[in-house]
Amino acid sequence: MKFTSTLLLSSLAIGAVAEPTDWFPIWRPLVQSNQLRRVLYRTNLLKHADALAEHAKLSDGTRAFGSKGHNATVEYIQKKLEKTGYYDVELQTFKYLFSEGTANFTVPTGTTEKHYVTEWFTYGPAGSVKAPLVAVSDVGCTAANFPAEVKGNIALIKRGTCEFGMKIALAGAAGAAGAVIYNNADGPVGGGTLGQPSRPETGPYVPAGSISGVDGNALLAQMASGTVTGSVVVKAVNEDRYTSNVLATTKGGDKKNVVMAGGHTDSVPAGPGINDDGSGSMGILEIALQLPKWSVKNAVRFGFWTAEEYGLVGSEHWVTSLSKEQVSDIAVYLNFDMIASPNFGYFLYDGDGSAFNLTGPKGSDHIEHLFEDYFKEVGIKTAPTAFDGRSDYGPFLTAGIPSGGIFTGAEKLKTEEEAKWWGGRAGIAYDPNYHKAGDTKDNCNVGAWVENVKAAAHAIATYARDLNGIPRGVARPKLAKKQISHDQRRHSACGHALNSI
C-alpha cells in the first residue's frame, strides 16, 4: 500500500501541475539530469520556432528589438512562464536607441548611373545629396584635412587612424553636404558604425556611406581629370525604443545560490533570427517549461535578454542594476547563443583559458569541464571557443560570476578536421545565414539543436542539485555601473563586431 501511494505521488508530480503554493515545490522530486532531458522534444522546439517566425511577420521579417515582432516574442515568453505558476516572472523595461538604415552611392556615366556597392554606418542620418566629390587630404582625422571646397559638396575620405564617426563629424563641421569613406584596402569596409549617436563637440553628422578601396581609388583617378558628381542617398531610422528583459526565478530553491541560464530574444534587422538566437532562447524556454515537474535545491533563474544585437544591451542593463549582494547570490551563469547552426560545430566557451589564454572567473573552468564530460559521455567531440565576452555572458564575466556555455558557430569557416569530427562541409561558414534573412527554421540543424538543449538541461539540473566545484563565498569584483558605454559596445554581439575605425 505504501508503494502504491509513493507511485501515485510520483506520477502526479511528473504529470499535471497543480495550483502553485509556497509549499508545493517541496514534495516534487528533486530534478535529475536524465529525467529532465527525457522530456525535451524536438516537436516542442519546432513549435517555438514556428511562433518566432510568426512574430517576425509582424515586422517585415525581423524581430529586431523594439519592433512588433520582438515585442510579440517577449510577450510569448512572459505568458508561457507565468502560466506555469512555478516562477516569479519579472519584466525589466527600459529605453535604448534603435538604429537601422541603408546607403546608396551612384555616379552618372553618360546616360546611365554607376551604382557602387555601398554600406551604411550605424547612427548615420537619413538624407539625399547630389553634388561634386571633393577629395580630403590624408585620412580626414583633423579639420585641416578638409579643404574649403568641401562646403556644400560630398567629401571623399580614406579610411584609417580615427573613427568613422570622427571623419563624418569633421566633414559636417567643414560644411560638407555628404561623405563617402573608401577602404584603405582593395575590398569593402565590411560594415561600420559611427560609434556613438552624435558628436556635438566635433560637428554634425551628414549622410554617408562606405565603398571599397578599389572603387575609391578609381574615383580619385577620375577626379584628377575633372569634376565628378556623385549622389548619396541614405534611408535611416534612429529612434529611442522601449524594450524589455524577461527574468524568471523559481519560487523554490536557495536564493543565495542561484543558477542562471540565458539567451537573447532579439534578431538583427535583416532577418527573423531563428538560430541567432531563437535556438538558445527557445531552448532554455522549453527547459523552463519542463522544469516545474521537479523541485530544485538551488534556485534557477532564466534570463531572456533584449537588444543583444546592439551590444549586449539587455544583459548589461540587468547585471549593472544589481547590488553587490545580488551579484554574490548568482552561483553560475550559462549562456546559449546560436546552438542550431546548419553547418554546426560543438563549441564550448574556454572557461579555463587553456586554448585562448582568456580565463573566466573561478568556477568557469568547472562549467567547461562539466560540458566536456557530458558530451564525451554521449559520444560527441567538442572544441573550445574564445571566452572573450562577445555574447550575453560578457557582463557576467565583468561582475566576476563563473560563466560558460555552448556555441555552434557563426560566420567563420569550418575546417577540414572539424568536418571529419562533426560532418558538414569544410570551407563553408558554420552558419551561412548568419545575420541574414535566411536565418529561418528550415536553415537550422534541428539535430544539433536538440543535442545542445539536452546539454543545457544537464548543466542546469546538475547545478540545481549541487554546486560542488563552484566557489562560493569568494570575493567578487565591484560592479562598474558602466564598464564601457553602450555606444562603444554597439554591434559587438554574437562574436561579431562592426568596425568603428
matplotlib code that plots the C-alpha trace (Angstrom):
import matplotlib.pyplot as plt

x = [0.0, 2.9, 4.4, 1.1, 0.9, 4.5, 3.9, 0.8, 2.6, 5.5, 3.0, 1.2, 4.5, 5.6, 2.1, -0.2, 0.9, -1.5, -2.2, 1.1, 1.6, 4.7, 4.9, 4.0, 7.6, 8.7, 7.1, 8.1, 11.1, 14.4, 15.4, 17.7, 19.5, 18.4, 14.8, 14.7, 16.5, 14.0, 11.0, 12.7, 11.3, 12.2, 8.5, 8.2, 11.3, 9.9, 6.7, 8.6, 10.5, 7.2, 6.0, 9.1, 8.6, 5.0, 6.3, 8.8, 6.0, 4.6, 7.7, 8.5, 10.6, 12.5, 12.4, 14.9, 14.5, 11.5, 9.8, 6.3, 8.0, 10.3, 7.6, 5.5, 8.4, 8.8, 5.1, 5.1, 7.9, 6.4, 2.9, 4.3, 6.4, 3.7, 1.2, 3.4, 3.0, 6.4, 8.3, 8.4, 8.4, 9.8, 9.7, 12.5, 11.7, 14.0, 14.7, 17.5, 18.4, 17.5, 19.4, 18.8, 19.4, 20.8, 23.1, 23.4, 26.1, 25.9, 27.9, 26.4, 28.2, 26.7, 23.1, 23.2, 24.5, 27.1, 25.8, 28.6, 28.3, 27.7, 27.4, 25.6, 27.1, 25.1, 23.8, 24.2, 21.4, 19.0, 19.3, 19.8, 22.7, 23.8, 27.0, 30.6, 33.1, 35.9, 39.0, 40.0, 43.8, 45.5, 42.7, 40.4, 41.1, 41.7, 39.9, 42.9, 42.4, 39.2, 39.6, 37.2, 35.8, 34.2, 31.5, 28.2, 29.8, 30.5, 33.7, 35.7, 37.7, 40.1, 39.7, 42.3, 43.7, 40.5, 36.9, 34.4, 32.3, 35.1, 35.6, 31.9, 31.5, 34.6, 33.0, 29.9, 31.9, 33.5, 30.1, 30.0, 26.6, 27.6, 30.5, 31.8, 34.6, 36.6, 38.6, 42.3, 42.4, 41.1, 37.9, 34.8, 34.9, 32.7, 30.1, 30.7, 29.4, 29.8, 30.5, 28.0, 24.7, 26.3, 29.5, 28.3, 31.8, 33.2, 30.4, 27.1, 26.9, 26.0, 24.5, 27.3, 28.3, 31.4, 32.8, 35.7, 39.3, 39.3, 36.3, 37.6, 41.0, 39.3, 37.2, 40.3, 41.9, 38.7, 38.6, 42.1, 40.8, 37.8, 34.7, 32.9, 29.4, 28.0, 24.8, 24.5, 21.0, 20.6, 17.4, 17.7, 15.7, 17.4, 14.9, 14.6, 12.6, 11.3, 12.3, 12.3, 14.3, 12.3, 13.6, 12.0, 13.2, 11.9, 9.8, 11.6, 15.3, 18.1, 18.0, 21.6, 22.8, 21.1, 21.8, 21.3, 20.8, 20.2, 19.8, 18.8, 15.3, 16.1, 17.3, 19.2, 17.0, 17.9, 16.1, 14.0, 16.9, 15.7, 19.2, 20.5, 19.2, 15.8, 17.7, 19.2, 16.2, 13.6, 15.9, 16.0, 12.3, 11.5, 13.7, 12.0, 8.5, 9.5, 11.4, 8.2, 7.8, 10.6, 11.9, 15.3, 17.8, 19.3, 17.1, 17.1, 16.7, 16.2, 17.3, 15.8, 17.8, 16.8, 19.0, 22.0, 22.5, 23.0, 25.9, 24.7, 22.4, 19.8, 22.2, 24.4, 21.5, 20.3, 23.7, 24.7, 21.4, 22.3, 23.6, 26.8, 24.8, 22.6, 25.7, 27.1, 23.9, 24.4, 26.5, 26.8, 25.7, 25.2, 24.8, 23.2, 23.6, 23.3, 23.1, 21.5, 23.8, 23.3, 27.0, 27.4, 30.3, 30.1, 32.0, 32.4, 33.4, 37.1, 36.5, 39.9, 41.8, 43.7, 43.1, 42.8, 44.5, 41.4, 40.4, 37.0, 36.2, 36.9, 34.4, 34.2, 36.7, 34.3, 31.4, 33.6, 34.6, 31.0, 30.0, 33.1, 32.3, 28.7, 29.4, 32.1, 29.5, 27.1, 29.8, 30.1, 33.5, 33.8, 36.2, 36.9, 35.7, 37.2, 35.8, 36.0, 32.8, 31.2, 27.8, 25.5, 27.9, 30.2, 28.6, 28.6, 32.3, 32.9, 30.9, 33.1, 30.4, 31.5, 30.2, 30.1, 28.0, 27.7, 28.0, 27.6, 29.4, 28.6, 30.4, 33.8, 34.5, 34.5, 37.9, 38.6, 39.4, 36.1, 34.2, 35.7, 34.5, 31.0, 30.1, 29.0, 31.1, 34.6, 35.3, 31.7, 30.6, 29.1, 26.0, 26.0, 22.7, 24.3, 22.7, 20.7, 17.1, 17.8, 18.2, 15.0, 13.8, 14.5, 18.1, 18.7, 20.1, 17.5, 19.6, 22.3, 19.7, 18.2, 21.6, 22.6, 19.3, 19.8, 23.3, 22.0, 19.4, 22.1, 24.1, 21.0, 19.8, 23.3, 23.8, 20.3, 21.0, 24.6, 27.2, 30.2, 33.2, 31.8, 33.5, 31.0, 31.7, 34.7, 35.2, 33.6, 34.9, 33.0, 30.5, 31.3, 28.0, 29.2, 32.3, 32.2, 29.4, 26.6, 27.6, 31.1, 29.5, 27.2, 27.0, 29.8, 27.3, 27.3, 31.1, 30.9, 31.7, 31.1, 34.1, 34.3, 37.7]
y = [0.0, 2.3, 1.6, 2.4, 5.8, 6.6, 5.7, 7.9, 10.8, 10.4, 10.2, 13.4, 15.3, 14.5, 15.0, 17.9, 21.0, 21.8, 25.3, 26.8, 27.5, 28.3, 24.7, 22.8, 22.5, 20.8, 17.4, 17.3, 15.0, 16.7, 17.4, 14.9, 15.4, 12.3, 12.8, 16.5, 15.6, 12.8, 15.3, 17.7, 17.0, 18.4, 18.9, 21.5, 23.3, 23.4, 24.8, 27.6, 28.2, 28.5, 31.0, 33.2, 33.0, 34.3, 37.1, 38.2, 38.5, 41.4, 43.4, 42.6, 39.5, 40.8, 40.6, 43.5, 44.9, 47.3, 46.0, 44.4, 41.1, 41.4, 42.6, 39.6, 37.3, 38.9, 38.6, 34.9, 34.1, 36.0, 34.4, 30.9, 31.3, 32.9, 30.1, 27.5, 29.2, 27.9, 31.2, 34.7, 36.5, 40.0, 42.3, 44.8, 47.6, 50.4, 52.7, 52.4, 53.9, 51.9, 52.5, 50.9, 52.1, 51.7, 53.8, 54.1, 55.9, 56.5, 58.4, 59.5, 57.9, 59.4, 58.5, 55.9, 55.8, 53.6, 52.0, 51.3, 48.6, 50.9, 50.2, 52.4, 53.5, 52.8, 56.1, 57.8, 60.3, 60.0, 62.3, 62.7, 64.6, 65.2, 67.2, 67.2, 65.0, 66.7, 64.7, 65.1, 65.1, 62.4, 60.4, 63.1, 63.0, 66.7, 69.8, 70.9, 67.9, 69.3, 72.0, 74.9, 73.3, 70.6, 73.1, 72.1, 69.1, 65.4, 64.7, 61.6, 60.3, 57.5, 55.0, 54.9, 56.2, 57.7, 56.6, 56.8, 59.0, 61.5, 61.7, 62.2, 64.8, 66.7, 66.7, 68.1, 70.8, 71.8, 72.3, 69.1, 68.0, 64.4, 62.0, 58.8, 56.8, 54.4, 51.5, 51.5, 48.0, 46.8, 45.3, 46.8, 48.1, 45.3, 47.2, 50.1, 52.2, 55.9, 54.7, 57.0, 58.7, 62.2, 64.2, 67.8, 68.7, 68.0, 68.6, 67.3, 64.0, 64.1, 61.4, 59.0, 55.5, 53.4, 51.9, 49.6, 50.7, 49.8, 52.0, 54.9, 54.9, 54.7, 57.8, 59.7, 59.0, 60.1, 63.3, 64.2, 64.6, 66.8, 67.2, 64.0, 64.4, 61.8, 61.1, 59.8, 58.6, 57.3, 55.9, 55.5, 55.3, 56.5, 56.5, 55.6, 52.4, 50.8, 47.2, 44.5, 41.7, 38.8, 37.2, 34.1, 32.8, 29.5, 30.1, 27.2, 26.7, 28.5, 32.2, 32.6, 30.0, 31.0, 29.0, 31.2, 30.4, 33.0, 33.7, 36.7, 37.4, 39.8, 39.4, 41.7, 43.9, 41.8, 38.6, 36.6, 35.2, 31.6, 30.3, 33.7, 33.4, 31.7, 28.5, 29.5, 31.5, 28.9, 26.1, 27.5, 28.4, 24.8, 23.7, 26.3, 24.9, 21.3, 22.1, 22.5, 18.7, 18.7, 20.7, 22.3, 22.6, 25.8, 28.4, 28.6, 31.8, 32.2, 35.4, 36.3, 39.3, 42.1, 44.0, 41.7, 42.5, 46.1, 45.4, 43.1, 45.9, 43.9, 41.7, 44.6, 46.7, 44.0, 43.0, 46.6, 47.2, 44.5, 45.2, 43.6, 41.1, 40.2, 39.6, 37.3, 35.3, 34.2, 31.0, 30.4, 31.9, 29.6, 31.3, 29.8, 31.9, 30.2, 26.5, 25.2, 26.4, 24.4, 23.6, 23.3, 22.6, 21.7, 24.6, 25.2, 28.5, 28.2, 28.9, 27.5, 29.6, 26.5, 27.3, 31.0, 32.3, 34.1, 32.7, 33.3, 33.9, 31.0, 28.2, 28.9, 26.1, 23.7, 24.7, 24.0, 20.6, 19.7, 20.2, 18.4, 15.4, 15.4, 15.5, 12.8, 10.6, 11.0, 10.4, 13.9, 15.6, 19.2, 22.1, 25.3, 28.8, 32.1, 33.3, 36.9, 38.4, 38.8, 37.5, 38.0, 36.2, 39.3, 41.4, 38.4, 37.9, 41.6, 41.0, 38.1, 35.4, 32.0, 31.5, 29.1, 27.8, 26.3, 27.7, 26.1, 28.7, 31.8, 33.3, 31.6, 28.7, 25.0, 23.3, 20.0, 18.5, 19.8, 18.3, 14.9, 15.3, 16.6, 16.2, 19.1, 21.0, 22.3, 25.7, 26.8, 29.1, 27.3, 29.5, 30.9, 32.7, 34.5, 37.9, 37.4, 37.0, 33.3, 32.6, 30.6, 27.3, 25.5, 26.6, 25.4, 22.0, 20.5, 17.5, 19.8, 22.0, 19.0, 17.8, 21.2, 21.8, 18.5, 19.5, 22.8, 20.9, 18.6, 21.6, 23.4, 20.2, 19.4, 22.8, 23.0, 19.9, 20.6, 23.4, 21.3, 22.6, 26.1, 28.5, 30.2, 33.0, 34.3, 38.0, 39.3, 42.5, 45.6, 46.2, 49.1, 50.6, 51.3, 49.4, 50.9, 52.9, 51.1, 53.1, 51.6, 48.1, 48.7, 45.6, 43.7, 40.9, 37.2, 37.2, 39.7, 43.4, 46.3, 48.4, 51.8, 52.7]
z = [0.0, 0.8, -2.6, -4.4, -2.6, -3.5, -7.1, -7.2, -5.8, -8.2, -11.1, -10.0, -9.6, -13.1, -14.6, -14.4, -12.4, -9.6, -8.4, -7.1, -3.4, -1.4, -0.1, -3.3, -4.7, -1.5, -2.4, -6.1, -6.7, -6.9, -10.5, -12.2, -15.4, -17.2, -16.3, -17.4, -20.7, -21.3, -21.6, -24.1, -27.5, -30.9, -31.7, -28.9, -30.1, -33.6, -32.3, -30.6, -33.9, -35.8, -33.2, -33.7, -37.5, -37.0, -34.7, -37.4, -39.9, -37.8, -38.6, -42.3, -41.4, -38.4, -34.6, -34.0, -30.5, -30.1, -33.2, -33.1, -33.9, -30.9, -28.6, -29.6, -28.7, -25.3, -24.6, -25.7, -23.3, -20.4, -20.8, -21.0, -17.9, -15.9, -16.8, -15.1, -11.7, -10.8, -11.3, -10.1, -13.5, -13.9, -16.9, -16.9, -19.3, -20.4, -23.3, -25.8, -29.2, -32.2, -35.4, -38.8, -42.4, -45.9, -48.1, -51.9, -53.8, -57.5, -60.1, -63.5, -66.5, -69.7, -69.9, -67.1, -63.5, -61.9, -58.7, -56.2, -53.5, -50.5, -46.8, -44.3, -41.0, -37.8, -36.3, -39.7, -40.5, -43.4, -46.4, -50.1, -51.6, -55.2, -55.5, -56.8, -55.0, -53.2, -52.0, -48.4, -47.7, -45.6, -43.8, -42.7, -39.0, -38.5, -39.5, -41.6, -43.9, -45.2, -47.9, -48.3, -51.5, -49.3, -48.3, -49.9, -51.6, -50.9, -49.1, -50.3, -47.3, -46.9, -44.1, -41.3, -38.0, -36.4, -36.0, -38.9, -36.7, -36.2, -40.0, -40.7, -37.9, -39.2, -42.7, -41.2, -39.4, -42.7, -44.3, -46.4, -47.6, -47.5, -47.3, -48.7, -47.0, -49.1, -47.7, -47.2, -48.7, -52.0, -50.6, -48.9, -45.3, -44.2, -42.2, -39.9, -37.1, -36.3, -32.7, -30.9, -31.8, -32.2, -31.7, -31.0, -29.8, -33.2, -35.7, -37.1, -38.9, -42.6, -44.9, -45.6, -46.8, -47.4, -50.6, -51.5, -51.8, -55.5, -56.2, -54.1, -55.9, -59.2, -58.3, -57.3, -60.7, -62.4, -60.3, -61.4, -64.9, -64.0, -61.8, -60.7, -59.4, -57.1, -55.3, -51.7, -50.6, -47.0, -45.6, -41.8, -38.6, -35.4, -32.5, -28.9, -28.3, -25.1, -24.8, -22.1, -20.5, -19.0, -15.8, -14.3, -11.0, -9.4, -6.3, -4.7, -4.1, -2.3, -3.4, -2.1, -4.7, -7.9, -11.1, -14.1, -17.8, -20.5, -24.2, -26.2, -27.7, -30.5, -34.0, -36.3, -38.6, -41.6, -40.6, -38.1, -36.1, -35.6, -35.0, -33.7, -31.1, -31.3, -30.8, -27.5, -26.1, -27.1, -25.9, -22.4, -22.5, -23.2, -20.3, -18.1, -19.1, -18.2, -15.0, -12.9, -12.9, -10.3, -7.4, -7.1, -4.2, -5.7, -7.2, -11.0, -12.9, -16.6, -18.3, -21.7, -22.9, -25.2, -27.7, -27.6, -31.3, -30.3, -28.0, -25.1, -24.0, -22.1, -20.2, -19.3, -18.2, -15.9, -14.4, -13.7, -11.9, -9.3, -5.8, -4.6, -2.6, -5.6, -7.7, -4.9, -4.9, -8.5, -8.4, -12.2, -15.5, -18.5, -21.9, -25.0, -28.2, -31.6, -30.8, -34.1, -36.8, -40.1, -40.6, -36.9, -34.6, -30.9, -29.2, -25.5, -24.0, -22.9, -19.2, -18.1, -20.7, -21.9, -25.6, -25.9, -22.7, -21.6, -18.3, -16.8, -13.1, -10.7, -11.4, -15.2, -15.7, -13.8, -16.2, -19.2, -17.9, -17.0, -20.6, -21.8, -19.6, -20.7, -24.4, -24.0, -22.3, -25.2, -27.8, -29.2, -29.7, -28.6, -29.3, -27.3, -28.4, -27.2, -23.9, -24.9, -23.6, -27.1, -26.1, -23.1, -20.7, -21.1, -18.3, -16.0, -16.5, -15.7, -12.5, -11.5, -12.0, -13.1, -16.6, -19.5, -22.4, -25.8, -29.3, -32.8, -34.8, -36.9, -39.9, -39.6, -41.9, -40.8, -41.2, -42.8, -39.4, -38.0, -40.9, -40.1, -36.4, -37.0, -40.6, -42.7, -45.3, -44.9, -46.2, -45.6, -42.7, -39.7, -40.4, -43.9, -43.0, -40.0, -39.6, -42.9, -44.0, -44.4, -40.6, -40.6, -39.1, -42.4, -42.1, -38.6, -37.8, -35.5, -34.5, -33.2, -31.5, -29.6, -28.5, -27.2, -25.4, -23.7, -22.7, -21.4, -19.4, -18.0, -16.7, -15.2, -13.5, -12.2, -10.6, -9.4, -7.3, -6.3, -6.7, -5.8, -7.7, -7.9, -5.4, -3.1, -0.6, -2.6, -3.2, -6.4, -8.1, -7.5, -10.3, -12.6, -13.4, -16.9, -17.8, -21.3, -22.9, -24.7, -27.8, -27.8, -27.4, -30.3, -32.5, -30.6, -30.2, -31.2, -31.6, -34.4, -34.3, -36.7, -37.5, -35.9, -37.5]

ax = plt.figure().add_subplot(projection="3d")
ax.plot(x, y, z, "-o")
ax.set_aspect("equal")
plt.show()
